[in-house]
């Protein structure tokens, strides 16, 4: 790290690659086959689908009649809303079962609610006639078919989502496991050359290199404190500074953050900033004989983390787009990782401004529930 750095390295209290799984509560309920129904969007969709079903049943049963439409709509909406409410309330319990057992229980709940609503409706509308079991049976058959189709749809959605997540995790793991071979060879050569003359520096390089390798082998998609990601960046820049010498200068502008939004409180996907710095060094500093300065600016504004990294462009790139194939691959992979966690709330852009390659990253303080797929 150059002496002009504004970021003071703090002693690590724990490894930056520590798995976050141990600190997170069980999320079995979020993996349940049936999606969360206790929200305005799901209930609105349920009411809309129920009304469409009522219209289908009305036209399938004879000529249009406003009274029949009102009664059919009322019946379908009561069944749908009561079923959704019971399933939503019992979701934590159902999530403990297997997929088949939980689906069967949810299926039975819908049929029991249909039976109860049908019996109550007949007792209220026709108290002197008694229960007409043929109508109740028909209503149960229709409910069984609709519930079966809905469960099948949810099952297919879960399978597609798991497949997409598996593919995304594979791509993320490929990115995290990528360490340039020549970076490893250069680091080993640096260590070998320093052992005899500067053993303490050689030991520091070994520690830095081991931390970078540990991070690259960590679980894909793991989020770590922002301070740990910056610590990895410092380690990487320290190693590269031994290779490039005074040609590599870095300036860190880390805005003062409130205690509630400190570098240990804010999370970031592991190995997000380090590849951006790697690009800045390999495609910006290394091709320039006299080297240059990489500026890193980080702040939190409007509940978003905003990062700006800029580096000089080699003369042959300054007149063009300034974005090499290596840059594009790294930026595309990082965009994919951010999209998995934050969806459209995150953004990674790059541009050429006044002869410098500028990368801007922004993402929300808290990860959303996005299950966005790769573009």
N, C-alpha and C positions, 0 to 999 in steps of 0.2 A: 504494500500500500504506500502511495506516495505521501510525503510529509504534509502536503497541502490538503489532505483529506479532511473534511469537516465531520465525518462520522467516526466517533471514537469506538474502538472495538471493546466490547464488554466481555468478561469471562463467561463462557457458556455454562449455564446451570444444568443443562441437559442436552442430550444429543439432538440436533435438528432433524434427524431422520427418525425420531421416535414415532412409532405408529400411533395414529390418532384413534384407532379403533378402541383402545382400552379406555379412553376418556369419553366415549360416546355411549349414550343409553341404547338399550336394545331397540331396534327398529323393525321388529317382526310385524307390528301392525301395519307398517307402511308397505310390507311385501304381500299383504293379503290380496286374494284374487279380485275381490270386488273393490272398486275405487272408493275414495272418501265421498260420502253422500251428504255430509253435514256442512254444506256451504251453499251460498246463494246461486252460484253457477250450476252446480249439480242439481239443485232443487228446481231451478228454472227449466233446465233441460228435461227433467223428469216430468214436470207438469206439461210441457209442450208435447213430449212423446205420448203421454197419457191421453191428452186431448186428441191427438191424431189417431190413436188407437180407438178412442170412443167414436170418432167419425167413421172409421172403417167398420166397426161393429154395427153402427147404426145403418149404414147403407147396405151392409151385407144381410141385415135382418129384415129388410122390407122398405116401404116408402118412407120418405123423410117425415119426421114428426118432432116438433119442438119439445114436447113433454118427454118423449123417449130420449132425445138428445140430452136433456137436462139430467134425467135419471141415470143414463149410461155414463155421462161425464162425471157425475157425482160419485158413482160406484167406482169407476176406474181411478179417479183421483184419490179417493179414500184408501183404496187398496195400495196404490203406489206410495202415497205419503206415509201411511202407517208402516208398510214394509221397510221403506227407507229409514224411518226413525228407529225401528227395532234393530235393524241390521247395524245402523250407525252406533247405537248405544251398546250393542254387544260385540262391536268390532274387536276390541282388545281380547275378548275371550275367544272369538272365532279365529283370530290370528294365531292362537296357540295350536290349533289343529293342523293336520295336513291339508293340502290343497283340496283333495277329494272330500275329506270329512267336513271341512269348513264350507265347501260348496253345497254339500248335501244338507247341512244344517240351514244354510241361507235359503236353499230351495224349499225346504219344509216350512220355514218361517213365512215365505210368500204364500204358500198354499193354505196354511193355518189362518193367516190374515184374510185371505180371500174367503175362506169358509166362514169366519166370524162376521165379516162385513155382509156377506150374502144372507146369513141367518138374521142379523139385525135388520137389514133392509126389508126382508120379507115380513118380519114380525111388526115392523112399523108401517109399511105400506099396505100389507094385507093381513091384518091381525085375525080376521074371521075365517080366512081360507085355510090357514095352516101352512106348513112348510112344503113347498113344491120341490121335491128332491131332484126332479129331472132338470129344473133350471139351475139348481145349485151344482149339480154334476156338470152341466155344460159350462158354467162359469169356472169351475175348478179345472176343467180340461183346457179352456182358453188360457187361464193363469199358468198352468203347467207348461204349455207350449211357449208362451211368451217368456216365462222365467228361464226355461231351458235355453232358448235362443240367446237371452241376455247373458247367461253364465258362459255359454260357448263363446260369445263375442268377447267377454272379459278375459277368458282364458287365452284366446288367440292374441289379444292385445298384450297380455303379460308375456307370452312367448316371444312376440316380436320385440317388445321392449328389452327383454333379457338378451336376445340376440344382438340388438343394436348396442346395448351396453357392453357386451362381451367384445364386439368388434372395436368399440371405442377404447375399451381398456387395453386391448392389444396394441392399438396405435399409440396410446399414451405410454405404455410400457416400453415400446420400441423407442420413443423419444427419450424417456428417462434413462434408458440403458445405453444410449449413444454417447460414448466418449471418444473423441477423435483419437485414432491410434497415434498420430504424430504428436499429439499433446502428451500422451503417456510416455512415448519414447523420449521426447524432449525433457519431460520432468525427471525421468530416470537418469538421463545424462547429466542434468543439473545436480541431482543428488550425488551421483558418482563423483562429479568434479568438486563438490563442496565438502565431502567427507573428510578429506585430509586437511584442508585449509580452514574451513568454517563448519565444524561439526554441529554447532548449535543451529545454524541456519539450515543445514541439511536435515536435521531432526524436525525443524519446523515445516520444511517442505514435505517430509514424509507424513506428518500429521495432517497437513492441509490436503494432500493427495488422498489420504485414507478417508477423510470426511467427504470429499467429492465422490469417491467411489461408493461409499456407504449410501449417500443420497441417491446416486444413480441406480442403485439396486433396491431402493425402497419401494413399497407398494405404490402402484400407479394411482394418481389422483389424490394422494395424501396431501392434506393441508397442514401447514406448519406456521408458527408465528413469523411475522414479517421480519423480525430481528434475526431469526435463524436463516432465512433466505438471504438476507443481506450479509450475514456472516459467511455463508458459502461463497457469495460473490467476492467478498474481501479475500478469502483464501485463494480463489481462482486467480484474481488479479495479482495477488502476491507472487504466485508461481510464475505467471506470465511476465511480471516485472523483472524477475531474475533472468529471463530469456531475452527480453527486449531492452532492458536497462532504462535509460533516460528517454528513450523513444516513446515509452508508454507513460502518460500522465492521466490521472483521474481526479475529477472534482466531484465531491458528493454534496448535494444540497438537500438535506433531510429536514423538512419543516418540523418545528416543535409541535408535538402532538399532546392533546390532553391525556391525563392518566388513564381514562377509560378507553382511549383509542391509541394507547402506546404501542410500540413496536412488538411487544409480547402479546398484546391483546388482539391485534389485527392479524387475520389469517391470509395466507396466499398459497396457491397450489405449488407444491415443491418443484424446484427447478423450472421456475418461470422466468425470473430475472437473469439467472446465470447464462442461459443460452443467448439472451439478448446481448449481454456483455461479451460473450464469446464471439458473436457475429461482429460486434463493433470492433473487436481487436483484430480478428482474422481478415475482415473485409474492409476495415477502415484504417487501422494503425499499421498493421504489418506491411502492406504494399507500399507505404510511404517511407522513403529513406530517412527523413528527418523525424518521422513519427508524428505524434499529435496528442491532443487531450480528449478524453471521453468525459462528458458531463452527465451526471445522474441527478435528476431532480425528482423528489417524491413529496407528496402532500396529500392530505385528506380534506375533501371539500364536498359539501352536500351529500354526506354519507357514502362517498365514493373514494376509493384509493386511486390516485392519479400519479402515474410514473412517466417521466420523459427522459429518454436516453438519446444523446446525439454524439456523433463522431465525424471526423473529417473524411472526405471522399478522396480517393486517389485521383490524380489528374485525368486518367482515361475514363473514369466513371462520373466525374463532375458534370460533363456535358450530356450524359445520358440519364437513364432512370435512376441510377445509383443503387439498383437492387439486383444483386447477383442471384444465381440459382440457389446457392447455399442460404442466402437470406430468405428467399421465398419459401424454401422447405421448412426452415425453423419457424418462420412467422405463421405458416399454415398449420403446423403441428400445435403451436401454442394457442392459436385461435380455436382449434378443435377442443383442446383441453378446457379452455375458458368457457366455451359454449356448453360443454357437458355440465359444468357446475353452475353457471350463471345465466345461460341462454342469451337473450338479446341485451341483457343488462351490462354485459362486458363488451369491450371493444379494443382491438389492437390495430393500429394504423401506422403507416410509415409514409414519409415524404422527403423530398430534397429541398432544403431551405438554406439559401445563401452558401452553397457549397458544402453543406453538411447533411449527413443522413440522419433523419430524426424519426425515432420510434416512440409512439405514445400508447400507453396502456392505461385503461381504466376498468374498474370492476367494483361492485357493491361491497360494503363491509361484511354483509352476511350473505352466504350462499343461498340461492333460491331453491325452489322445488322443481326447477326446470328439468325436463327429460328430453331436451332438444336433441335432435339428431344432427349428424354432420351434413353440411351442405356439400 
